[in-house]
């Protein structure tokens, strides 16, 4: 009888071990052997660099020559894998792009994981690998990190928090304070790709054409722009709230008006069609690989030319200009010759898109 009991317990232990090898369990966040194994065999495998491998409670960074730029962000997208990317790629692109918008050269990123119990290890490895590949593409190092595991039902698969550190290699101050009447508004490419991609995946909408997210790195494109013109007033990536929110922020912060031309705004036909079906406006839809900038009129055409020569800016367009307007309004000139006000969005159009 005791022999049978021992066999049952042994089989239970084997089954438990098999499950723990394939999914994240609470033990992976306990700080014990499972945590150590996860760090050594997964995170250090993909985030292998001299700074992270100091293996201390904090990492010591080399001296930076210039002012330091810092950005922090959290990523809670659903679904975590989508056409054109995943939460790992998104977390690096979002952080690198935020640093680049201030004119900084991104150097380092920290990554914190909050993982729900039950996430498959193969999915975590896919995300970690994606972070590593995107960081390498951006030429930044993962220098610190943390992992927490929460009980099943207390999260939604995985959340990622990042902090980005960059250095200001050029003497530039990009701010809405710099905006002047007559300046031109440029967008680096088509609007709404990311938001529509996530919407269609989340709701399992059966469209004939799949939209790919524009999730991507912008630091190289922005570096080219800043090397071209000293009259760039401000840069911003139009993520949540889309282009409409960004332009309204510019207008209010500068006490100017902005007029944009509907016929100049690039939108993919499939995105426009899906927005019409869903009752959405591309101006308000999130982007994760686009930059909107305001530049002096005298440099606008040259900046546009430089942007179009880069893969991330090949669809760039001058879409409007800054005007005197104490009402601080953003207006759209429609294709049929009318004009309408583009207000800030009210409420949440599309939750959990980044």
C-alpha positions in Angstrom: 0.0 0.0 0.0 2.8 2.4 0.9 4.5 1.6 -2.4 1.3 2.7 -4.3 1.2 6.0 -2.2 4.8 6.7 -3.0 4.2 6.2 -6.7 1.2 8.5 -6.7 3.2 11.2 -4.8 6.1 10.7 -7.2 3.9 11.1 -10.2 2.3 14.2 -8.7 5.7 15.7 -8.2 6.7 14.9 -11.7 3.5 16.5 -13.1 4.0 19.6 -10.9 7.6 19.9 -12.2 6.5 19.5 -15.8 3.9 22.3 -15.3 6.4 24.6 -13.6 8.8 24.1 -16.5 6.2 25.3 -19.1 4.4 28.1 -17.3 5.1 31.0 -14.8 4.3 30.1 -11.2 4.4 32.1 -8.0 7.7 30.5 -7.2 9.3 32.4 -10.1 8.6 35.6 -8.2 9.6 34.3 -4.7 13.3 35.1 -5.0 14.3 31.5 -4.6 15.7 28.8 -6.9 13.0 29.3 -9.6 13.6 33.1 -9.7 17.3 32.6 -10.0 16.9 30.0 -12.8 14.6 32.4 -14.7 17.1 35.2 -14.4 20.1 33.1 -15.3 18.6 31.1 -18.1 16.3 33.6 -19.7 17.0 37.3 -18.9 20.8 37.0 -18.8 20.7 34.9 -21.9 19.0 37.6 -24.0 20.0 40.8 -22.0 23.7 39.9 -22.0 26.0 42.9 -21.6 28.8 44.1 -19.3 26.7 46.5 -17.2 23.8 44.1 -16.5 26.2 41.3 -15.7 27.6 43.3 -12.8 24.7 41.4 -11.0 24.3 44.0 -8.2 21.2 45.6 -6.7 22.0 48.6 -8.9 24.1 49.0 -12.0 26.9 51.4 -12.3 26.8 53.4 -15.5 29.7 55.1 -17.3 30.1 58.9 -17.2 27.9 60.6 -19.8 29.1 63.7 -21.6 26.2 66.1 -21.6 22.8 66.6 -20.0 20.8 63.5 -19.1 17.3 62.7 -20.5 15.1 60.3 -18.6 11.7 58.8 -19.5 9.6 56.2 -17.8 6.6 54.3 -19.2 4.4 51.3 -18.5 3.0 48.9 -21.2 -0.3 47.0 -20.7 -1.4 46.2 -24.2 -4.0 43.6 -25.1 -3.4 41.4 -27.0 0.3 41.0 -26.1 1.2 39.7 -29.6 -0.1 41.5 -32.7 0.6 42.0 -36.4 3.9 43.9 -36.5 5.0 43.5 -33.0 4.4 42.5 -29.4 4.5 44.0 -25.9 8.3 43.5 -25.8 9.1 45.3 -29.0 6.5 48.0 -28.0 8.1 48.7 -24.7 11.5 49.3 -26.2 10.2 51.4 -29.1 8.0 53.5 -26.9 10.9 54.2 -24.5 13.5 54.9 -27.1 11.1 57.1 -29.1 10.2 59.2 -26.0 13.9 59.9 -25.4 14.5 60.8 -29.1 11.6 63.3 -29.0 13.6 65.5 -26.6 16.6 65.3 -29.0 18.5 62.9 -26.8 20.5 59.9 -27.9 19.0 56.8 -26.1 21.7 54.8 -24.3 20.1 52.6 -21.6 16.8 51.0 -20.6 15.6 49.3 -17.4 12.9 46.7 -17.7 10.5 45.6 -15.0 8.1 42.6 -15.5 4.8 42.1 -13.7 3.8 38.6 -14.8 0.5 36.8 -14.1 0.8 33.3 -12.8 0.1 30.9 -15.6 1.8 32.8 -18.5 3.5 30.2 -20.7 7.3 30.4 -20.5 7.6 30.2 -24.3 5.5 33.4 -24.5 7.7 35.1 -22.0 10.8 34.0 -23.8 9.4 35.3 -27.1 8.8 38.7 -25.4 12.2 38.8 -23.8 13.9 37.9 -27.2 11.9 40.7 -28.9 13.1 43.2 -26.3 16.6 42.1 -26.9 16.4 42.3 -30.6 14.7 45.8 -30.6 17.2 47.1 -28.0 20.1 45.9 -30.2 18.6 47.6 -33.2 18.3 50.8 -31.3 21.9 50.4 -30.0 20.8 50.6 -26.3 21.6 48.4 -23.4 19.3 46.7 -20.9 21.1 47.7 -17.7 18.7 46.7 -14.9 15.4 44.9 -14.4 13.0 43.3 -12.0 10.4 40.5 -12.0 7.2 40.2 -10.0 4.6 37.4 -10.3 1.0 38.0 -9.3 -1.7 35.5 -8.6 -3.9 34.2 -11.4 -6.6 36.7 -12.0 -4.7 39.6 -10.5 -3.2 40.7 -13.8 -3.6 40.2 -17.5 -0.7 38.0 -18.7 2.1 40.5 -18.5 2.8 44.2 -17.8 6.1 45.9 -18.5 7.6 49.0 -17.0 10.6 50.7 -18.4 12.9 53.6 -17.7 15.0 55.0 -20.5 18.2 57.1 -20.1 19.7 59.2 -22.9 22.3 61.9 -23.3 21.9 65.3 -25.0 24.7 65.3 -27.5 23.5 68.5 -29.2 22.5 71.9 -27.7 18.8 71.8 -28.6 15.7 72.6 -26.6 12.5 71.3 -28.2 9.4 72.8 -26.8 6.0 74.3 -27.8 7.4 77.6 -26.5 9.4 77.7 -29.7 6.5 77.5 -32.1 6.0 80.6 -34.4 3.3 81.7 -36.8 4.0 80.3 -40.3 5.8 77.2 -39.0 4.9 74.0 -40.9 3.4 70.7 -39.4 4.9 67.5 -40.7 3.8 63.9 -40.0 6.2 61.1 -40.7 3.7 58.7 -42.2 0.2 57.1 -42.2 -2.1 57.6 -39.3 -4.0 55.0 -37.2 -2.1 51.8 -38.2 -1.4 50.7 -34.6 -4.8 51.5 -33.1 -6.7 49.8 -35.9 -4.5 46.8 -35.8 -5.1 46.3 -32.0 -8.8 46.9 -32.4 -9.2 44.3 -35.1 -7.2 41.7 -33.1 -8.9 42.3 -29.8 -12.4 42.1 -31.1 -11.5 39.3 -33.6 -13.0 41.3 -36.4 -13.0 39.4 -39.7 -11.7 42.0 -42.2 -10.5 40.8 -45.6 -7.2 42.8 -45.1 -5.0 42.8 -42.1 -3.5 46.1 -40.9 0.0 45.9 -39.5 1.0 48.0 -36.5 3.5 50.8 -37.2 5.4 49.9 -34.0 9.0 50.9 -34.7 12.1 52.9 -33.7 12.3 56.6 -34.6 15.7 57.6 -33.1 17.6 57.3 -36.4 15.0 59.3 -38.3 14.9 62.0 -35.7 18.7 62.2 -35.6 18.6 62.8 -39.4 16.0 65.6 -39.0 17.9 67.4 -36.3 21.1 67.2 -38.3 19.3 68.8 -41.2 17.6 71.8 -39.5 18.2 74.0 -36.4 14.6 75.3 -36.8 12.8 72.2 -35.5 10.5 73.6 -32.8 9.1 70.4 -31.3 8.8 66.7 -31.8 6.1 64.4 -30.5 5.0 60.8 -31.1 1.2 60.8 -31.4 0.4 57.7 -29.4 -2.8 57.7 -27.2 -5.2 60.3 -28.5 -3.5 60.3 -31.9 -2.6 63.3 -34.0 -5.6 65.4 -32.9 -4.5 65.3 -29.2 -0.9 66.1 -30.1 -1.8 69.1 -32.2 -4.3 70.4 -29.5 -1.5 70.2 -27.0 0.8 72.2 -29.3 -1.8 74.8 -29.8 -2.6 75.3 -26.2 1.0 75.3 -25.0 2.0 77.8 -27.7 -1.1 80.0 -27.6 -1.3 79.6 -31.4 -3.8 78.1 -33.8 -3.1 75.2 -36.2 -4.7 74.5 -39.6 -4.3 71.1 -41.2 -5.4 70.0 -44.7 -7.4 66.8 -44.9 -6.2 66.0 -48.4 -2.5 66.1 -47.2 -3.0 63.7 -44.3 -1.7 60.2 -45.1 -4.0 57.3 -44.2 -3.9 53.8 -45.6 -7.0 52.9 -47.6 -7.6 49.8 -45.4 -7.3 51.9 -42.2 -9.7 54.5 -43.5 -12.2 51.8 -44.5 -12.1 50.1 -41.2 -12.5 53.4 -39.4 -15.6 54.2 -41.4 -17.1 50.8 -40.6 -16.3 51.2 -36.9 -17.2 54.9 -36.7 -13.7 56.0 -35.8 -11.7 59.0 -36.9 -8.0 58.3 -37.9 -7.0 61.7 -36.4 -7.7 60.2 -33.0 -6.3 56.7 -33.4 -3.0 55.7 -31.7 0.3 55.4 -33.5 3.5 53.7 -32.2 6.0 54.5 -35.0 5.2 58.0 -36.2 6.5 61.5 -35.3 4.7 64.8 -35.7 7.0 67.8 -35.8 6.8 71.5 -36.2 9.6 73.2 -38.1 10.3 76.7 -39.5 8.8 77.3 -42.9 12.3 78.0 -44.4 13.4 74.4 -43.6 10.2 72.5 -44.1 10.9 71.2 -47.6 14.4 70.1 -46.8 13.3 68.3 -43.7 10.5 66.6 -45.6 13.0 65.4 -48.2 15.3 64.0 -45.5 12.4 62.2 -43.8 11.2 60.6 -47.0 14.7 59.2 -47.6 14.4 57.1 -44.5 12.2 53.9 -44.3 10.4 55.3 -41.3 9.5 58.5 -43.0 8.9 57.4 -46.6 5.2 58.5 -46.4 6.0 61.9 -44.7 3.8 64.9 -45.6 3.5 68.5 -44.8 0.0 68.6 -43.4 -0.6 72.1 -42.1 0.8 75.3 -40.6 0.7 77.4 -37.5 -1.5 80.6 -37.4 -2.2 83.4 -35.1 -5.3 82.4 -33.0 -5.8 83.4 -29.4 -8.6 80.8 -29.2 -5.9 78.1 -29.6 -7.9 76.0 -32.0 -7.0 73.2 -34.3 -9.0 73.3 -37.6 -9.2 70.9 -40.5 -9.7 72.1 -44.0 -11.8 69.4 -45.6 -11.5 67.9 -49.1 -14.9 69.6 -50.1 -13.7 73.0 -49.1 -15.2 73.3 -45.6 -13.5 73.9 -42.3 -14.2 72.1 -39.0 -12.7 72.3 -35.5 -10.7 69.3 -34.3 -11.2 69.1 -30.6 -9.4 67.0 -28.0 -11.0 63.5 -27.7 -13.4 63.0 -24.8 -13.4 59.6 -23.0 -11.4 56.5 -24.0 -11.6 55.6 -27.7 -9.5 52.4 -27.5 -8.3 51.2 -24.1 -5.1 49.1 -23.6 -3.3 50.0 -26.9 0.1 50.5 -25.3 
